[in-house]
Amino acid sequence: QAAAPYNEETEEAFAQTISCIYERHAPTLMTMAKGAQELRMQIGKDEVVERELEIQKHLDKFYMCRIGIRMLIGQYLALRDQY
């Protein structure tokens, strides 16, 4: 487990790191959509329909985690900008 920032310098470095992560992962939604389209083209629509529930379960879990992480980072950065 990483230690919490204990002074302004380490907090600034932490904020910069998570800000970079936030920006770097912004296009993930489009990347996942392209991946789903490629999957359909590669294995065929019939097999995708067969495995729809399994695929949807994994995508739901992925997106829920992603939403939570982006929300936490966004809130942290927004609160930090207020002060």
Residue pairs with C-beta under 8 A, 6 or more apart in sequence:
5 11
5 13
5 14
15 76
15 77
15 80
18 73
18 76
18 77
19 73
19 77
21 73
22 70
22 73
22 74
22 77
25 66
25 70
28 66
32 59
32 62
36 59
39 48
39 55
40 48
48 55
